Amino acid sequence: MTFKSALLGATALLALPTMTFAADISFSEVPFAADDAAKRAVTASDKIVIDGTEYAIGYNILARTGDKIGTGTFGALVDETGAIVTEEDGSQALSVDADFTSFLPVGDKLYSITHFESRPGAMYLSELTQDADGKLTPVSTKPIEFKDLGGLWVPCAGSVTPWGTHLGSEEYPADAQGIEMATALEEIDDYYKPMVRFFGVDPAKMDLAQFRDVFNPYAYGYPTEITVSAAGEATAAKHYAMGRVAVELAYVMPDQKTAYISDDGTNVGLFKFVADEAGDLSAGTLYAAKWVQSSAENGGAAALEWVDLGHATDAEIAEAIAKKPAFSDIFEVADLGEGDTCGEGFGASNAEGVKQCLKVKPGMEAVASRIETRRYASMMGATTEFRKMEGITYNPDQHVLYLAMSEVAKGMEGGDKRDLASRDAIALPANKCGTVYELALDDAFSATEMKALISGMPHDYAEDAPEAGNSCDINGIANPDNITYMPGTNTLIIGEDTGSGHQNDVIWAMNLGSGDITRVFSTPYGSETTSPYFYPNIGGHAYLTAVVQHPYGESDEDKLQDAADARAYVGYIGPMPALDAK
């Protein structure tokens, strides 16, 4: 079996929802990291039982930040010429923020693409070899070129399309209104400034005019698609027609037309894109969800209605972006009236926690819908009250979607100051430990209802307890982030991005029948788990990718003893026997 035929076989299975499970599986439990040694370790399940047969597995590291693979340096950030950019101290910029990593069989070869969630961002294309036992080894790596797209911005999570391409993301796009209103460089958010290195500008030496000359805020915030040729060349595209938000990831349904887009941040929305043609995301209609709450119990539940944001193509939006429009070219702005209402011709928006009345300027509707997507959706009546919306995955066995909400807080609480008094659609009790939701789908893959599946549990531990330093129950999830479903096994994989919730972020395997969860991966101090993604059959073996982002970087920085320990890990749990559904 070639790699390509294995992938196509798995894709075909996703199109045929069934309740027949291919395998009864269970992972060995990874212990809670209770002491300093365990809290510094990367630990994975060492066994998996499939239909009563036990197999040895473990965590296999493919690469770490700075590794030389062939002639490439894995994780080096590059400018538009391909040269490695530098940090303030003059050292080479090597990103520890590895994120989504895909496996892409192409013909008789296997490739991997890895995100580096930085500014400028980077994606690395690596060729892998697979031995008879399923072990994967990288033999070359190189950065993917984004010069013609204005560079890559903060690539976070991602997915693999049913047609075998890499679907990436750009998170936390800049506030174009704030940039337009700035009168001095000091008024520009420092988060944006490192991006100018892509254009050969030194952030420490630039002025406001230089920043504005090279930085186009509307160039970033889109799903990105990477196609790898049989010759091993990667071609990147940004799908402007899918809208501009803080894209955690886009996930394409088996119809190859419907895609769901999660939006990370505060007062954000949930989006659905329906392409004109199957397998082509360059043109289509965009929708934003309206939450119609039916329950506030146990994480909440609601019916979902979809607000039509109109049709657009990548080409027409790319043309508009190239003109470098200002926020004021798109909208008129007015103050909110009593009860957060707006005057004639204006729509109320609370997107990104900014309350304002907006009116789209004549002829700018399509542009507004795609480059100011949250604001446009909000003023059209969609719900922009979600908080920290993260991973998405599809369960073909039960024909449902799962969506992780890292926190239920802020705009998701009733009466929050960021919500419009005239709307306030989501009114839930706060849960700092987060919730994974299940979304019911109709025959056209449109989500109709959303309800909590599993929530984290806040917990106070005594200062002298082994669990001290954890504010969420250590036997439950904390701040769920990226998720993936293992088709045919009734198993949902849940990764964490948590600070105080769990001192050591983990990945869980959830048995959807019993509701039991098993810790299958534990990461060092200050890490985030990223990129759990399941591949049921690549060359006769199954893999669960797992990435350790910024060890010692989000908390417990003082515990770092060797600078080399702060490098990101990119790898997989496995290899396992192929788990194609029956």
Helices and strands as residue ranges (DSSP letters): H 3-14, E 25-27, H 36-39, E 43-44, E 47-50, E 53-56, E 58-64, E 68-69, E 72-73, E 98-106, E 109-116, E 122-130, E 136-143, G 147-149, E 159-160, E 166-168, H 176-181, G 185-187, G 193-199, H 208-214, G 217-219, E 224-228, E 234-238, G 240-242, E 247-252, E 258-263, E 266-268, E 271-277, E 280-295, G 297-299, E 301-313, H 314-322, H 327-330, E 331-334, E 347-349, G 351-353, E 356-360, H 365-371, H 373-379, E 386-387, E 389-395, E 400-405, G 410-412, E 435-441, E 447-455, E 480-486, E 491-496, E 506-511, E 517-522, E 528-538, E 541-549, G 557-559, G 563-566, E 569-577
